Amino acid sequence: MNIGKLLTKSARTFPKNLAMAYGSRELTYAEFNVRVNRLANGLRRLGVQQGDNVAVLMYNCPEMLEAMFACFKAGCGTIPINFRLHPREFAFIINHSEARVAIISSEFNEAIIDIRNDLKQVSHIITLSEARSPLLDYEGVLSGEVDQFEDADVAPDDVAWLFYTSGTTGQPKGAMLTHRNLLGMTMNFYADMCPGFGPNDVALHAAPLSHGSGCYALPNIGKAAANVILEAKSFAPEQVLKTIEAYRVTNMFAAPTMIKLLVDSPAIDRYDHSSLKALNYGGAPMLVDDLIQAMEKLGPCLVQLYGQAESPMTITYLSHDDHRLHGDPDQMKRLGSAGIPRTNVEMKIVGADDNELPPGEIGEIVTRSDLVMKGYWRDPEATAETLRNGWLHTGDMGYIDESGYLFLMDRSKDLIISGGENVYPREIEEVIVQHPVVREVAVIGVPDPVWGESIKAVVSLVPERTVTEAELIDFCTNHIARYKRPKSIDFVEELPKNNYGKILKRELRTKYWEGKASQVI
């Protein structure tokens, strides 16, 4: 089924339901569907055919979802681009994806005009406002078009979304997500993330629609739920809490960093957030101490996700019930896990020979399901390497316990090998963050002439609190083996993060490994 039919069906059955709210603007499902149909017709008039790709570069706004669904309905691949990237990175993704058209927010007009001559295959650029040559006006493209559009007849494996990875090990790669992938992801949401979900639910989009929150728009639209999109271009905890109260928000997606900002905000106790049924978090590890604080403040609404662009929303989940503080030792231990495989997902741990490892042994996490990408766009070598033997090789390391719960250690590239010993940074991070003056921590390996790598912690502290390097290293001594203790600690005001809240360990490592070509960062 064409994933765009989720909107077609919702608009037919629930035409008066609120589809989107954005500041003072509101659209019903009937109005949303008409605008999407007009845009799909407009793209056809501009020469976009089924199978072509369309780039979407916008801050969060209703038009971003309109553009995505117009592409789905037309049988085109949509390419939502991270708006925090550099214009040169915009150009790379647009060119690499062979996009025929780009649809942009007006904030990017000048940046796109500056690189226009580099966009060799783009025939038209559509902007939301302030259009001037060579840009077309978005509302102008919609005007004059008919309100109906016959959704394209697509094959299940036709590309619907090109999801470009963050490029932590080089240029970003485009994960080809098909209509089958997105439909499987959507049905999985109903099965595991939010049972009983329906047209009276309300989703809040406080994270970028180009990533996780955009994925979550699909199941919400599929059930004719309301989508509330924040106008702010950055995460503002009080505004989020105020919006949850005002709209009686039932579900949202957030990075762990966002949840920590909510919990630490003085506004957390001033607003009613009891309507939340599913606060789905993922995209980066969440330390157990932070998770317990969130559970105490937010109640039994938290659900953890573990997945990646190549298998979106997701591979495993830690359910609502696992987020209840029973005091049972096994349940408390599971708070440090990434949960169990999703209902329609297979997962196992394999060694270097790709043979499955028994419970408790650390290896690479592999998965297969209808959620796994078709492959990487125009990159057969990377596709063959990542999808070998019929399984998606995630590059993440972890183990499964006897009950089937997955415990993540680190990305394989984050593993520290010191004196022949494998050291997993997350284990050390879980200890250091327990110190009362530590706000955030990242542990990395740095060059060592004797041991190959030594362990360094990079720490940001609670404002107006202090601790010495020696005190923190001594603190670790009481919790973990001596060989796992950091040999050095650097203090910073803020740890570098990407747009999705992930700490950029590559950026932290660069200054230590510069010139050390043998180290992959």
C-alpha positions in Angstrom: 0.0 0.0 0.0 1.1 3.5 -0.8 2.0 5.0 2.6 0.3 8.2 1.5 -3.1 6.5 1.7 -2.9 6.8 5.4 -3.8 10.5 4.9 -6.3 9.8 2.1 -8.2 7.3 4.4 -8.1 9.5 7.5 -9.4 12.5 5.6 -12.3 10.5 4.2 -13.3 9.0 7.6 -12.4 11.9 9.9 -12.5 15.0 7.7 -13.3 17.4 10.6 -10.6 16.1 13.0 -7.8 18.5 13.8 -4.9 17.4 11.7 -2.3 20.0 12.6 -1.9 23.0 14.9 1.0 25.4 14.5 0.7 28.6 16.5 -2.6 30.1 15.6 -3.0 28.0 12.4 -5.1 24.9 12.4 -5.9 22.4 9.6 -8.6 19.7 9.6 -7.9 16.4 7.9 -10.0 17.5 5.0 -8.0 20.7 4.6 -4.7 19.0 5.1 -5.5 16.4 2.4 -6.6 19.0 -0.1 -3.4 20.9 0.3 -1.4 17.8 -0.1 -3.3 16.8 -3.2 -2.8 20.3 -4.7 1.0 20.1 -4.0 1.1 16.6 -5.6 -0.6 17.9 -8.7 1.7 20.9 -8.7 4.8 18.7 -8.6 3.4 16.7 -11.6 2.9 20.0 -13.5 6.6 20.8 -12.8 7.7 17.6 -14.4 8.1 15.4 -11.3 7.3 11.8 -12.1 6.7 8.7 -10.1 10.1 7.3 -9.0 11.8 10.8 -8.8 13.1 12.2 -5.6 12.2 15.5 -3.9 14.4 17.2 -1.2 12.6 18.9 1.7 14.7 21.4 3.7 12.5 23.1 6.4 12.2 24.0 10.0 9.3 22.2 11.6 6.0 23.5 10.1 2.8 22.0 8.6 4.2 22.4 5.0 6.9 19.9 5.8 4.4 17.2 6.4 2.4 18.4 3.4 5.5 18.0 1.2 6.3 14.6 2.6 2.8 13.3 2.0 2.6 14.8 -1.4 5.7 12.9 -2.4 4.3 9.7 -0.9 1.0 10.0 -2.8 2.9 10.8 -6.0 5.1 7.7 -5.6 8.2 9.9 -5.2 11.0 9.5 -2.7 11.0 12.3 -0.1 14.4 13.4 1.3 13.9 15.4 4.6 17.2 17.2 5.3 18.6 18.1 8.7 18.3 21.9 8.8 21.4 22.3 11.0 23.7 21.1 8.3 26.1 23.4 6.3 25.0 24.5 2.8 27.7 22.3 1.3 26.1 19.4 3.1 22.7 20.4 1.7 24.3 20.4 -1.7 25.8 16.9 -1.2 22.6 15.3 -0.1 20.5 17.0 -2.9 23.0 16.0 -5.6 23.7 12.5 -4.3 19.9 11.8 -4.0 19.4 13.1 -7.6 16.5 15.2 -6.4 14.5 16.8 -9.1 12.9 19.5 -6.9 13.8 21.0 -3.5 11.1 22.5 -1.2 12.6 24.8 1.4 11.7 27.2 4.3 12.3 30.8 3.5 15.2 30.8 6.1 17.2 28.8 3.6 16.5 31.0 0.5 19.9 32.7 0.5 21.9 29.5 1.3 20.2 27.6 -1.6 20.6 30.5 -4.0 24.3 30.6 -3.2 24.7 26.9 -4.1 22.1 26.8 -6.9 24.7 26.4 -9.6 26.0 23.3 -7.9 22.6 21.6 -7.9 23.0 20.0 -11.3 19.8 17.9 -11.4 17.4 20.2 -9.6 14.8 21.7 -12.0 12.8 23.7 -9.5 13.2 25.1 -6.0 10.0 26.0 -4.1 10.1 28.2 -1.1 7.5 29.0 1.5 7.8 32.7 1.2 9.8 35.6 -0.2 10.1 33.9 -3.5 12.4 35.5 -6.1 14.1 34.2 -9.1 15.2 31.4 -9.3 12.7 30.3 -6.5 9.0 29.4 -6.9 6.4 30.4 -4.4 4.9 27.4 -2.4 1.4 28.8 -2.3 1.7 29.7 -6.0 2.4 26.1 -6.8 -0.7 25.0 -4.9 -3.0 27.6 -6.4 -5.0 26.6 -9.4 -4.4 22.9 -8.8 -7.4 20.6 -8.4 -8.3 19.3 -4.9 -8.2 15.6 -5.9 -5.2 13.4 -6.6 -5.2 9.7 -7.4 -2.6 8.1 -5.1 0.1 6.4 -7.2 0.1 2.6 -7.5 3.4 1.7 -5.9 5.2 -1.6 -5.3 5.9 -2.4 -1.7 9.7 -2.0 -2.3 9.5 1.3 -4.0 11.4 4.0 -2.2 9.3 6.4 -0.1 11.9 8.1 2.1 15.6 8.5 1.7 16.9 8.8 5.2 20.4 10.3 5.2 22.6 9.1 8.1 24.6 11.6 10.2 27.8 10.8 8.4 29.8 10.1 11.5 32.3 8.0 9.5 32.4 10.0 6.3 29.9 11.3 3.9 26.2 10.6 4.8 24.6 7.6 3.2 21.0 7.5 2.1 19.0 4.7 3.7 16.3 3.7 1.2 13.1 3.2 3.2 10.3 1.7 1.2 6.5 1.9 1.5 6.7 -1.6 3.1 9.2 -0.3 5.7 7.1 2.7 6.6 3.9 0.7 6.8 5.6 -1.9 9.0 7.0 0.9 11.2 3.5 2.4 11.5 1.8 -0.9 12.5 4.6 -1.6 14.9 3.8 1.7 16.7 0.2 0.6 17.2 1.3 -2.8 18.5 4.0 -1.8 20.9 4.4 1.9 21.5 0.8 3.1 22.1 -1.8 0.3 22.2 -5.3 1.7 22.0 -4.1 4.7 20.0 -6.8 6.4 18.0 -8.4 9.6 16.5 -8.7 11.3 19.9 -5.0 11.2 20.5 -2.7 14.2 20.2 1.0 14.1 19.2 3.4 16.9 20.0 6.3 17.5 17.5 9.1 19.1 19.5 11.9 17.2 17.8 12.9 17.6 14.1 10.4 16.3 11.6 13.3 15.4 9.4 14.1 12.6 11.8 12.3 10.7 14.6 9.4 13.0 15.0 8.7 12.8 11.3 8.6 9.0 11.5 6.1 9.4 14.3 3.8 11.6 12.2 2.9 8.7 10.1 1.1 6.5 12.7 -0.6 9.7 14.1 -1.9 10.6 10.6 -2.9 7.0 10.0 -5.3 7.2 12.9 -6.4 10.8 12.3 -4.8 12.0 15.5 -3.9 15.7 16.0 -0.3 16.8 15.3 0.8 19.9 17.3 4.0 21.4 15.8 5.9 23.9 17.9 6.9 27.1 16.2 10.2 27.4 18.2 13.4 26.5 16.3 15.0 25.1 19.4 13.8 23.0 22.3 12.2 25.2 25.0 11.2 23.1 28.0 8.6 25.5 29.4 6.9 25.9 26.0 6.8 22.1 25.6 5.2 21.7 29.0 2.7 24.5 28.4 1.7 22.9 25.1 1.2 19.5 26.6 -1.2 21.0 29.1 -3.0 23.2 26.6 -3.6 20.4 24.0 -3.8 17.5 26.4 -0.9 15.9 24.4 -0.9 12.1 24.6 2.3 11.2 22.8 5.6 12.6 21.6 9.1 11.6 20.6 12.1 13.1 22.3 15.8 12.6 22.5 17.2 11.8 26.0 18.7 15.2 26.2 15.3 16.8 25.7 13.8 14.7 28.5 16.6 15.7 30.8 15.9 19.4 30.0 12.2 18.8 30.8 12.9 17.1 34.1 15.5 19.7 35.2 13.2 22.6 34.3 11.6 24.5 37.2 8.4 24.5 35.0 8.0 20.7 35.3 5.8 21.2 38.4 3.8 24.2 37.1 2.1 22.4 34.2 -0.2 19.4 34.0 1.4 16.7 31.9 -0.8 13.8 33.2 -2.3 13.4 29.7 0.9 11.8 28.4 0.4 8.2 27.6 3.6 7.6 25.6 6.7 9.7 25.8 8.9 7.8 23.4 12.6 8.5 23.7 15.6 7.3 21.7 18.4 8.3 19.4 21.0 8.2 22.1 21.7 6.3 25.3 19.9 7.5 28.5 21.8 7.0 31.7 19.9 5.1 34.4 20.2 7.9 37.0 18.6 10.4 34.5 15.9 7.8 33.6 14.9 7.3 37.2 14.5 11.0 37.8 12.4 11.2 34.6 10.2 8.4 35.8 9.6 10.1 39.2 8.7 13.4 37.6 6.7 12.3 34.5 5.1 9.1 35.7 4.4 5.8 33.8 4.5 7.3 30.3 8.0 6.6 29.2 8.9 4.1 26.4 12.4 3.6 25.2 13.3 2.9 21.5 16.5 1.5 20.0 16.9 1.6 16.3 18.7 3.5 13.5 18.0 5.1 10.2 18.4 1.7 8.5 15.7 0.2 10.7 13.5 3.1 12.0 11.2 3.1 14.9 12.7 0.5 15.8 14.6 -2.7 16.6 13.8 -3.0 20.3 11.7 -1.2 22.9 11.5 -0.9 26.7 7.8 -0.9 27.5 5.7 1.2 29.8 5.6 -1.7 32.4 9.4 -1.8 32.4 9.4 1.8 33.4 7.5 1.3 36.6 9.7 1.3 39.8 8.7 -1.9 41.4 12.0 -2.2 43.4 12.5 -5.7 42.0 16.3 -6.2 41.3 15.6 -7.7 37.8 13.3 -4.8 36.9 15.8 -2.2 38.2 18.5 -3.9 36.1 16.3 -3.7 33.0 16.2 0.1 33.3 19.7 -0.1 31.9 18.7 -2.1 28.9 17.2 -1.2 25.5 14.3 -3.7 26.0 13.2 -6.5 23.9 12.7 -6.9 20.1 9.6 -5.2 18.6 6.7 -7.6 17.9 7.6 -8.1 14.2 11.4 -7.9 14.5 14.1 -10.5 14.8 17.4 -9.6 16.6 20.5 -11.5 17.7 24.1 -11.0 18.8 26.9 -12.2 16.6 30.6 -12.5 16.7 33.2 -11.5 14.1 32.3 -14.7 12.1 28.6 -13.7 12.1 27.7 -16.8 14.2 25.2 -16.2 17.0 26.5 -15.7 20.5 24.9 -17.1 23.7 23.2 -14.9 26.3 25.6 -12.7 28.2 28.3 -12.5 25.5 29.1 -9.2 23.9 29.0 -8.9 20.1 27.4 -7.0 17.2 23.7 -6.4 17.1 22.0 -7.7 13.9 18.4 -7.6 12.9 15.9 -8.5 10.2 12.3 -7.5 9.6 10.1 -5.5 7.3 11.5 -2.4 9.0 15.0 -2.9 7.6 16.0 -0.6 4.7 16.2 -1.8 1.1 19.8 -0.6 1.0 21.9 2.5 0.6 21.1 4.8 -2.3 23.7 4.4 -5.1 26.1 2.6 -2.7 26.1 -1.2 -3.5 29.4 -1.8 -1.6 28.1 -0.3 1.7 24.7 -2.1 1.1 26.4 -5.5 0.7 28.6 -5.0 3.8 25.7 -3.8 6.0 23.1 -6.2 4.8 25.2 -9.3 4.6 23.8 -12.8 5.1 20.3 -11.3 5.1 20.7 -9.4 8.3 21.2 -5.6 9.0 24.6 -5.3 10.8 24.0 -2.3 13.1 27.6 -1.6 14.1 26.4 -1.5 17.7 27.8 -3.7 20.4 25.7 -5.3 23.1 24.5 -8.5 24.7 21.2 -10.2 25.4 20.4 -11.5 28.9 18.6 -14.8 29.6 15.2 -13.1 29.4 15.8 -11.6 26.0 16.6 -8.0 27.0 19.2 -6.2 25.0 21.9 -4.3 26.8 23.8 -1.8 24.6 27.4 -1.3 25.2 28.6 1.1 22.5 29.0 1.6 18.8 31.8 -0.7 17.7 33.8 2.3 16.7 33.5 3.7 20.3 35.0 0.5 21.8 38.3 1.4 23.7 41.0 -1.2 23.5 43.6 -0.5 26.3 46.4 -2.9 26.9 44.5 -5.6 25.1 41.4 -5.1 27.3 38.1 -4.2 25.7 36.5 -1.3 27.6 33.0 -0.1 26.9 32.6 3.6 27.6 28.9 3.5 28.6 29.8 1.3 31.6 32.1 4.1 32.9 29.7 6.9 31.9 27.0 5.2 34.1 29.3 5.4 37.1 30.6 9.0 36.6 27.1 10.5 36.1 26.2 9.3 39.6 28.5 11.9 41.1 26.2 14.7 42.4 28.1 17.5 40.6 28.3 15.8 37.2 25.7 16.9 34.6 26.9 15.0 31.5 29.8 12.8 30.6 31.3 11.2 27.5 34.1 8.6 27.7 36.5 8.2 24.8 39.8 6.5 24.0 42.8 8.7 23.4 46.3 7.8 22.1 48.7 6.2 24.6 52.3 5.2 23.7 52.2 2.2 26.0 48.7 0.9 26.1 47.6 1.9 22.6 44.6 3.8 24.0 43.9 5.3 27.4 40.5 6.2 28.9 39.5 9.8 29.0 36.3 11.3 30.4 35.0 14.6 29.2 32.7 16.1 31.8 30.3 19.0 32.1 29.3 20.0 35.7 26.2 21.2 37.4 26.4 25.1 37.4 28.3 26.6 40.3 29.6 23.2 41.5 33.1 21.9 41.3 35.0 18.6 41.6 38.6 17.8 40.8 40.0 15.3 38.3 41.5 13.2 41.2 38.2 13.2 43.1 36.3 11.9 40.1 38.9 9.2 39.3 38.7 8.1 43.0 34.9 8.0 42.8 35.2 5.6 39.9 37.6 3.3 41.9 34.7 2.5 44.3 32.5 1.3 41.5 34.4 -0.3 38.6 37.6 -2.2 38.0 40.8 -0.2 38.2 41.7 -0.8 34.6 38.4 0.8 33.5 39.0 4.1 35.4 39.7 7.2 33.4 43.3 8.0 33.2 42.4 11.7 32.7 39.4 14.0 32.8 38.7 17.1 30.8 36.1 19.6 32.0 33.9 21.5 29.5 30.9 23.8 29.7 28.9 21.8 27.2 29.4 18.5 25.4 29.0 18.8 21.6 25.8 17.4 20.3 24.1 17.0 16.9 20.6 18.1 16.0 19.1 14.9 17.5 20.7 15.2 20.9 23.5 12.7 20.4 26.8 13.5 21.9 29.4 13.9 19.2 32.2 11.6 20.3 33.8 11.9 17.0 34.2 15.6 17.5 35.6 15.0 21.0 38.1 12.5 19.7 39.4 14.5 16.7 41.7 16.8 18.6 43.4 13.8 20.3 43.7 11.6 17.2 44.5 14.2 14.6 47.3 12.9 12.5 46.8 9.3 13.8 45.4 7.9 10.6 45.1 4.4 12.0 42.3 5.4 14.4 38.8 5.3 12.8 36.6 8.1 14.3 
